[in-house]
Amino acid sequence: MFIMPFFKLQVGMTIFEYLNKIKIEFACKLLMDNNLSLMYVGLDSGFNNQSHFNKQFKKII
């Protein structure tokens, strides 16, 4: 219970925001390969569905 506020104080974002940032950074590296589909990139980056991947990608990038 105490780790959430501590993490946000130290990093400046919630744990979930931080994890999504890491996932999107990984997705950007995958997108450099033109042979990969967006659906594959989203799933391989750890997102359960394309809609959530798109929303997080637009939010972060």
QUISUL-V782023 format. One record per run of one state. SS is the DSSP state (h for helix, s for strand, l for the rest). FROM is the first residue (numbers start at 1). TO is the last residue. Records with the same first field share a line. If there is no record, write none. Layout:
SS: FROM-TO / FROM-TO
//
This chain:
l: 1-1 / 12-14 / 32-37 / 45-49 / 61-61
h: 2-11 / 15-31 / 38-44 / 50-60
//
